[in-house]
Amino acid sequence: MEDPSNPENGPETKPDTQPEGQAEKRPRRKRHILLRIDSWIDSSLWNAGFRLGELWEDITIFFRRFRARGWKRILFELLGEGLTLGTAGSVVLLMLAMPAFEATQGDWRNRGNFAVTFTDRYGNVIGHRGIIHENSVPVDQLPDYFVKAVLATEDRRFFDHFGIDVIGLFRALSVNAQAGGVVQGGSTLTQQLAKNIFLSNERSLDRKIKEAFLAIWLEANLSKKDILSLYLDRTYMGGGTFGAAAAAQFYFGKSITDVNLAEAAMLAGLFKAPAKYAPHVNLPAARARANDVLSNLVQSGLMTEGQVIAARRNPASVVDRAQIESPDFFLDWAFDEVQRLAARFPERSLIVRTTIDMGLQKAAEDSVESSLMEYGERYHAKQGATVVIENGGAVRAMVGGRDYGESQFNRATRALRQPGSSFKIYTYSVAMEKGMTPTSTIVDAPITWGNWSPHNYENRYSGKVTLATAIAQSINTIPVRLAKEKFGIQPIRDMAKAMGVETPIRNDKTIPIGTSEVTVLDQATAYAVFPADGMQSRRHGIGQIVGYDGKVLYDFSHDELPAKRVLTEKANSYMNQMLIQIPQIGTGRRAALDRGILVGGKTGTTQAYRDAWFIGFTGNYTCAVWFGNDDYTSTNNMTGGTLPAMTFKKIMDYAHQGIVLKPIPGIDNPFPVQKPQAVAAKKPADGSENTLPPLIRPRTLSVDSTKILRDLGEKLKAAAPLATQKVATAE
């Protein structure tokens, strides 16, 4: 009998693995479950499709009862197509509207919620910006005839449209077509407000689209009374004033609530063209415009001829005051700078000492205007802009266009224009930093980069040339070859940014010859690095901000970081050595200054002659000048070496009168004309020693001005003296 306690006689131990039949059972069960799931999915999808088919068939059968035939079918087909196109159009409109609505982000009502008094560099008041400079008056308290005059002239259907007056637009198009020109505008008062608050005066389709969407947005978010109130408070009215209340005080010396009908009509006439109809500048034109406003009141049915006849017979007179010269383009830019800096302190009523020099500002304005008056028609150029920066970064003058009253769009700070060859300095600066010199040679020959083949002016090529010759003659292939074969595009973009260009630079192989848009202020800032010996120019328009309590809130000299080095001294010296050749032997000869003052600079001309530039510098100032057209039409073969260079000379000749000249860094002979103390002393005719050199004073008046004054002096000398009795009577 077997012993159960003996392990050898016990039952067999189970193996570690399951029996073969049981191991095969589990995979079969898993496959069975997966097959059931797959079957359920297939059947469910088939059933769903079948049910949808049945549903669609039922719907089709149902709608067959309403199938239109004959002319009704045509109508429904048109409605269906209209719905489809309308849906697609709505999507497109939404895409176009998104950029416009970005302008409404934030506290847009209080963006100008500052009261800022600006002074020039010497402390003289030059203008105001921010909150209306006279207390705003609610619409309900304004004279009824003033509100009617504004609406009759600017927007008769103001209370009937939704921001865009379709009826008024078609009426304006009809009137303009009959007149063969633009004699009537189609913009509503709301559209004008949208432009004043959110946009610029740039004439472009993009701006008009944004204006339309913003007008609709304003109508949806504000009442008609609020829109009218904002319009009357924030529109430029000439004479440096903003808003009807400030204009009434400026022109008539009284509150807006006290103006009579004739004065109200004159104010209402300013909204269209404040510079043209400003009564302190051209009273006859202002009165004629006021008479048109009175006619509008009668034609719109808001007043009768009998009610306006007294205003026609007794037109408004204005306070006798000299025209206030206000650097409005500069003040707009400076106001933006103040708002950026004001985030540091809570005060909103500020006195700001700017860097502007009003004498140089007037000279810059006169130079741009005189150049356009004299040569604008010949060159088919209608606009210009300039910025003057003193060595150290202070902006001394800024001209953003011909007429601020006609267009407040600042072409010096906001217009993005191709710089042409004036952009090449960034490429050459990179080359100097990479170890090249002005005498380094490179081949001027046709070049292809990918599918792009740039050409020189008149397709002329010079073979092997030095870099100094290449930049002086503005050869296009050389900077392209440098970028392609030496260092690429990115270092050029980095150099432009480091030198002060704030506009984003495109990452494109065409930028070495100036295809990436920049502003006039950008170019002036960058070129100001060269007279600063390679250091950042630190351009600025605000010197100091003071609260009304006298507390200094901001001081540029203490609150801003010191300038950083952009170019090494050697690279900067090489650049200056090349750039001073351009006004001497290169494309910028017309920019050479009187008295032999050394000038460095570069011309720029874009494709199809759309833009013409000259940016130059001395040891004292940097000046950038641009001419062109707002609508980007081509000029008549105007290059940077013509009108821009000549205008640069006008401005800089004035700027260097009676000042101590500073040398351009890195130039061996920075003053080629001997200074007064260095002139050899001449012996008198009697042979005695002359211990003092002859006194040589720099010219402070132009040759023409000197001649006029001398002629006037000669006439006064030749005039007969006044009789004693007449003198006593005059006294």
Secondary structure as UniProt FT lines:
FT   TURN            4..5
FT   HELIX           7..9
FT   HELIX           20..64
FT   TURN            65..66
FT   HELIX           71..101
FT   HELIX           102..104
FT   HELIX           108..110
FT   TURN            111..112
FT   STRAND          115..119
FT   TURN            121..122
FT   STRAND          125..130
FT   HELIX           139..141
FT   HELIX           144..154
FT   TURN            156..160
FT   HELIX           166..179
FT   HELIX           189..198
FT   HELIX           205..221
FT   HELIX           224..234
FT   TURN            239..240
FT   HELIX           244..252
FT   HELIX           256..258
FT   HELIX           261..268
FT   TURN            269..272
FT   HELIX           274..277
FT   TURN            279..281
FT   HELIX           283..299
FT   TURN            300..301
FT   HELIX           305..313
FT   HELIX           328..341
FT   HELIX           342..344
FT   STRAND          349..354
FT   HELIX           358..379
FT   STRAND          383..390
FT   TURN            391..392
FT   STRAND          394..399
FT   TURN            404..406
FT   TURN            411..414
FT   HELIX           420..423
FT   HELIX           424..433
FT   TURN            434..435
FT   TURN            438..439
FT   STRAND          441..444
FT   TURN            450..451
FT   HELIX           457..459
FT   STRAND          463..466
FT   HELIX           467..472
FT   TURN            473..474
FT   HELIX           477..482
FT   HELIX           483..487
FT   HELIX           490..499
FT   TURN            509..510
FT   HELIX           511..513
FT   HELIX           520..527
FT   TURN            528..534
FT   STRAND          542..547
FT   TURN            548..549
FT   STRAND          552..555
FT   HELIX           556..559
FT   HELIX           569..579
FT   TURN            580..581
FT   HELIX           582..585
FT   TURN            587..588
FT   HELIX           589..591
FT   HELIX           594..596
FT   STRAND          600..605
FT   HELIX           607..609
FT   STRAND          611..617
FT   STRAND          621..628
FT   TURN            630..631
FT   TURN            640..642
FT   HELIX           643..655
FT   TURN            656..658
FT   TURN            665..666
FT   HELIX           676..678
FT   TURN            685..686
FT   HELIX           703..718
FT   HELIX           724..730
//
